């Protein structure tokens, strides 16, 4: 029989493989044991036990089948609490961890756990003037954890005497401490001095503003905690995804942050989301707060209906980040099309698609080279104003634009708007300098044999006119259901067959993951820019290029039934 405390036994079971876990939970457990060899820190087992006991002795569940029962922490929860309150600096005695990021599946008791933690730091910590805040995108979401904490207080005879409860406030008169839910508006974030900040469902935050303000408000505290618990989401350009990535790099030893505690319960990269044997990796409370029968039911819905049901299961129960609320092409399917770099034969014919940004973001040109046996090799070119990167940085310092701007296919142009003159020079080679038209031989038209380039006929700019005058064959194409449906369906079919060579282009991979699809009553389809998770210009350019190729490569007798000429 093991004599280890539950939290240590849990870590041992994870590292030994007795409990199936994700790569990053295993790394976190290995780090727990490695820290015992690090003289900079010591583990205060008495303090860890004190806080674990606080849950069981002072707190009660308020909902469901556990209502009224003591809040006995599950092994993974006990491991978390022991890490937060047990590890301390050898020189100061203050707690080691100041930031915690927990990514765990829905219905694993995360809100209840957050509520208990907040009460421990509000009252049990004996911090003078402690300020505890609950933050979310909307105040109603922030109140979920806050109101659960209030119910715990009211159900506890001891805490009910110590903690006062009002509609939007809990307070401890003895230490002059308080706990309140916050909204994300600026006025509610002024003048904070946080001891604990709880951020729930961080994946839904469009920017890191709230997170950064709360974290910066802890400067005068000796052992504060920035606590984030979330499921995965859709926004891979958002602050939560970037924080999760940083946490993984810290666990892997690629980056260093000794103040950061990360527990990431998710399926591993090679796992099949339909395999129930791996579901425990994202659901450490399996068989307790969440049942296998429930997950099986949700999995059946995801497999039967796909689309939003599949995405919901992947993000909320497998903790997999998905690039759009409705998956058009799964990332693993898209990456099955990755081939080696393509060099066209001299004079090899290709067709182009051009999607121009209206003001100040991505412009994309895609060239499609028909292949024997069907499918296309592609070349992609992107232009991005430097101001677009700066604007993303202003919204969030960890924007994905920082990685994409350095991709081989991307050219960052100076200024704050799309530089159509630059794009003209890149495509046709012609440009104006000091009032004179000049020509650069190192241009796209000179390198490739482009039959014609399709473009949005409703976004006909001076650039299109200039390119036509430069001798580039430009073909107007509608962006509606009638014109886009056939080439989009053709692209989808070819991707499933592994016949689109995208050369592993990271920009196009990101954009494909952003695509949301709109359908009309006849089930014609088109990319829906308004509902897509983020930019999809490269995908639109690729669809246009394939549409252009279909126009020229097929005669009237071989066109698919739902294909419509490009200028409808």
Secondary structure, 3 states (H helix, E strand, C coil): CCCCCHHHHHHHHHHHCCCCCCHHHHHHHHHHHHHHHCCCEEECHHHHHHHHHHHHHHCECCCHHHCCCECCCCHHHHHHHHHHHHEEECCCCCECCCEEEEECCCCCCHHHHHHHHHHHHHHHCCCCCCEEEEECCCHHHHHHHHHHHHHHHHHCHHHHHHCEEECCEEEECCCCEEEEEECCCHHHHCCCCCCEEEEECHHHCCCCHHHHHHHHCCCCCCCCEEEEEECCCCCCCCHHHHHHHHHHHHHCCCCCCCCEEEEECCCCCCCCCCCHHHHHHCCCCECCCECHHHHHHHHHHHHHHCHHHHHHHHHHHCCCCCCCCCCCCCHHHHHCCCCCCCCCCCCCEEEEEEECCCCCCCEEEEEEEECCCCCEEEEEEEEEEHHHHHHHHHHCCCCCHHHHCCCCCEEEECCCCCCHHHHHHHHHCEEEECCEEEECCCCHHHHCEEEEEEEEHHHCCHHHHHHHHCCCCEEEECCCHHHHHHHHHHHHHHHHCCCEECCCCHHHHHHHHHCCEEECCCCCEEECCCCCCCCCHHHHHHHHHHHHHHHHHCCCCCCCCCCCCCCC
